[in-house]
Amino acid sequence: MKIQIPKDFFSPEFDRAVQTVADRLLNREWEEYLALVRRAEAHPANRPGADKSSVEQTLTNYRCHYRRAVRVP
């Protein structure tokens, strides 16, 4: 099955909208995102030597859950 894309789908207005979103993300919001990443990395729970045993328990629970999963026909 071949998907048909309307010829006017990629109109100049669409291209401008995509460019606007990309510009906003890459030039303004990207710095805000990086600042949030730096804050998360600096959080005391993420520092080397911090107790991260809950992560292992969460991963174990995740693996057990999907190990028991079955496909539904």
Secondary structure, 3 states (H helix, E strand, C coil): CCCCCCCCCCCHHHHHHHHHHHHHHHHHHHHHHHHHHHHHHHCHHHCCCCCCHHHHHHHHHHHHHHHCCCCCC
